[in-house]
Amino acid sequence: MGFSFEKLNVYNKANEFVNDIYLLTKAFPRDEMFSLTSQLRRAAVSIPMNIAEGSARTKKDFNRFIDMARGSIFECVTILRIALEQEYLNQKRYIDLEDKLTNLSKMFSGLKRSISQ
């Protein structure tokens, strides 16, 4: 871990979430490959990517990147809800992933507060 953002707990948790999403979407129907699967993967990947990119910027810019990462979290919640309604995942798995997203969102709020100080 040579970069400062790699030491952030929120970055590592976001990467774990990305791995969860890739594992989950491998089981999605093939006809969703270029729609729901792709959209969910891109939204998930953008969470840690925004941390990495934002950490190289000014505090003001980093705050903006944190906001974008949180937007991607909300996008993931919406896509996961659609996937649940389409029965691509069960209720238990949905709740587990939603809990992870809730925790990530809270971690981003804390990171934003610490940057603003």
JOCORQUI-V324179 format. One record per helix or strand of 3 or more residues. SS is the DSSP state (a for helix, b for strand). FROM is the first residue (numbers start at 1). LEN is the number of residues. If there is no record, write none. Layout:
ss=SS from=FROM len=LEN
ss=SS from=FROM len=LEN
//
This chain:
ss=a from=4 len=4
ss=a from=9 len=17
ss=a from=30 len=3
ss=a from=36 len=20
ss=a from=59 len=27
ss=a from=91 len=26
//
